[in-house]
């Protein structure tokens, strides 16, 4: 099974930007697997943020489109989440997920993914 490690979290002020990274290692012999970002705020369920498929298809949650962007360095197996114009409601633990295949109609559903990182905390406050 692939191992995932998130990094790049921290404390920022509203309006600032932050980029998270997820490094994948081990597991499958090639990099042609699906990857995604989720987040979970205290007391809330795990929310789909964005997903990336190596054929170029991407999906970003409707509520975050325009502020959040996903990209991947395929050669290095590193997934990025570029977040801009951060607001306090973006405060959460951000998780990286991966799987060999996910139904493309369900990319932002947490229960569709089997491999998870341990998360990185993002706090947005004045």
N, C-alpha and C positions, 0 to 999 in steps of 0.2 A: 504494500500500500504506500502511496506517495506521502511524504512528510512535507508539511507546510509550516512556514514561519513568517509571521507578519512583523513589520517594523515600520517606524515612522510616526507613530502616534505621539501625542503630546498635548500641552495646554496652549491654546491660542485665544486671541480676542475676536469678537465678532467682526466679520468682514475680511478676515485674513484667509490665507490659503494653506493647504497642507497636502502632501503627497504620501500615501501609504504604499509600502512594498510588500509583496508576498513571494517568498522564494520557495520553489518546489524542488524536492530532491528525492531520489530513490523511486520506488514504485515502478511505473511503466517505463518501458525501454525507449519510448519516444515521447515527444512533447505534444502529441496531437490529442490532448484531452481538454475537457471543458474546465473553466475556472470562473470563480465568481467572488464577489464581496457581499457580505451581509453585515448587519449591525444589530446590536441589542442594547437598548437603554434599560436602566434599572426598572424592574417591575413590568417590563413589556416583552412581547415575543420577539423572535428573531426576524428581522425585516430584510428583504432582498434589496440590495443597492444597485448592483450592476453585474453583468456576466459577459464573458468573452469566449468566443469559439475561434479556433485557429484558422478557420476559413475566412475570417474577417468579420463575421457576424457579431454584433454587440447588442446588448440591451441594457438600458439604464431605466431605473424606476421613474415613472412619469413625474412624480413629485420632485425628483432630484435633477431631472434633465435640464441642462443649461448651467448648472453649478458643478455637477460631478461628471467626470469623464474617466473611462477605463481604457487601459492600454496594456500591451504585453510585449516584453522582449522575448521573442520565441526562442532565440538562440541560447539565452541564459535561463529560460523558464522562470522569469520574474514577472509577476502581475502587478500592475500599478493601479492606484485609485487617486486621481487628481481631484481634489476638492477645493472649491473656491467660494468666496462670499459666505463663509461659514457662519452659522447662526447657533444660538444656544441649543436649539432643538436637534442639532446634529451631534450633540454629546452622547456618546455611546461607546461600547466596546465593538470594534470592527474585526470581523472574522473573514478569513479567506477559506474558500471551499474548492474542491476539485473532484472530478469524477471522469470515468472513461466515456460516459455518455449520459446526457440528460435530455429529457423531452424538451424540445425547444419552446414549447408552449408553456413550460413550467420552470423556466430557468431561475426565476426569482422566488421559488418556493424552497424553503430550507429543507423540507423533508425529502427533497429529490436528490440531495447530495450526501455522499458517504464519507468523504475525507475532509477533515477540518483542522485548521490551525488553532492555536490557543488564544489568539486575539491580541489586539493592541488598543489601548485606551485613547480616545480623543475627547478632550474637554474644551468646550467653547464657552468662555465667560469673560465679562468685562473686568 
